[in-house]
Amino acid sequence: MENSLKIQIPNNNTNERLYAINSLVETILGISAEIETLPDSEYTTIVFDDKKICIKDSFFNRFPQPLSYLAVENLPDPKYFFVEFSPENNTPILYGDDTFVVDTNYIECGIDLFAGAFFMLSRWEEYCIKDVDIHNRFIGKNSVAFKSGFINRPIVNEYAEILWNMLSHLGYKGSRKVDGFECNLTHDIDILYSNSRLKSVAGDILKRRDIRMAISRLLPPYTDPVDTYDFLMTESEKLCRQSTFYLMATDYKPDNNNGKGYLDSNKFTQLVADIKSRKHKIGFHPSYDTCTNADKWKKEKLMLEKAAQTDITLCRQHFLQISIPQTFRILEDNNITSDSTLGYPDCEGFRCGTGSTFILFDFLNRRETSVCETPLIVMDTTIWAQHLPFEKITDIYNHYIAMGRKYNMPITLLFHNSSFDNYRWKGWKQLYSQIINTLK
C-alpha cells in the first residue's frame, strides 16, 4: 500500500514554494502530496506514516515580502560536499549546508533543495544579472552554474534523487514516475534554401573572400548544402522518432517582414508537405528581436500557420533570444504549449538545471504559466565555434546522452539544416549519423 505524503511549508512565498515542490515532487518524481502551511516554521517538512523529513529553509524565510529576493547579492555561492543520499560523489549546494541528521524515522536535511530547484527553473538569475551580449542575450559564462562548474550537470534532477533516496531510506512504499530517456532531435530552419550556384560562388569570392568555399561549390556533384531535410528525417526514422523542424515566417534577413523568399517559395510548400506526410513535427521560429515584440511575434505566427495550413503550438526563439519572463507571456498569449529556447548560445549544458520538461514560472507575476519548457542542451553552432577535434565533440555529445540515460530524462539537441556542407562543416554529417547509431 502506498504511503500518502503531506508537505508542510512556511507561510511566506507560497506560490514560489508550491512551484518548486510541484517541480521536484510531482513533475520529476511523479508523487502527489497534500500541502499545508505552518506559521513561523524553519523547515519544509515531508510527513508520511510516522516518518518525517525536515528540510532546512535557508532562503525564502529570509525574504518574507514577495519578490524581495530579486537582487544580485542573493544569488547563490555554491559549495561542493559529499552527500550520502546523492547519486553523485560531490553535490553543489546552492542554499543551505551539508548538515544531515539521520535516524530511524527522521531525517534532517541541511540542503535547501526547493530553493535550489526554484533558482534553476525560474531563471530569476537572468533578471538580476544585466550583462548581455550584442544580441541582448544572457550568456552561459555569466551564469552561476557555469562559474561554479556544474553547467554540465542536471542539478535539479540530482536534487530530486536526493529527495527520493531520503524517502526510500525511511521506508516510503510509493512508486515514482520514470519517464525514460529520449533524445529530442530538433532543427532550426534559418536558411530554407541556398542562392543559385553561380550567385553563391560570386558571393564567396566578392563578399566572403573565401576562394576555397567557391571552389568547393564548383566541384561535382553539386547539391544545395542546406537541403538536408530528407537526411534528417531519415536518420530520425531509424530511431522510430520524430524530428521537430522550427520554421520561420520571414527570410533570415532582419529587414524581411513579408515572408518573401521563405513562405512564398516552392521549397517551403514541398518541405511542409514532406514533414507532414512523414509524421514529423512543425514548430515556430520567430524572427530576430521578436522576444519582446508581441505584435510582430503574433503576426509572424499567423503568417506561418496560414502558409503551413496547420495550428502550431511548438516554439524556439531565433538566436535563442529570450527575455525572462516577458517572452513567457508572449508564448502563453499565442497558444504555445511547448517551448525549447532555454539553452545557452555560448556553451552547452543545463541552463535550467535539467533536461526534463517542466512548467515555466512567471516570477514577476508569481504564477505558473500554461507553457512547458523542454530545455535545449546542445546546439551545433555552439560546439562548432569551439574548433574542437571530433574526438572531443563526440565526447561532449556522449556525455549528455549518458546524463539523459542516468536520470531518465530527455536530452534535446539542435542541428541546423545548414550545418552539413562539405567545407565549413566537413565531417558533421558523419558525426550526426554516429550520434544516431549511439542512440540505437
Secondary structure by P-SEA (a helix, b strand, c coil): cbbbbbbbbcccaaaaaaaaaaaccccccbbbbbbbbbcccccbbbbcccbbbbbbbcccccccccccccccccccbbbbbbbcccccccccccccccbbbbcccbbbbccaaaaaaaaaaccccccccccccccccccccccccccccccccaaaaaaaaaaaaaaaaacccbbbbbccbbbbbbbbccccccccaaaaaaaaccccccaaaaaaaacccccccccaaaaaaaaaaaacbbbbbbcccccccccccccccccccaaaaaaaaaaaaabbbbbbbbcccccccaaaaaaaaaaaaaaacccccbbbbcccccccaaaaaaaaaaccccccccccccccccccccccbbbbbccccccccccccccccccaaaaaaacccaaaaaaaaaaaaaaaaaacbbbbbbbbccccccccccaaaaaaaaaaaaac
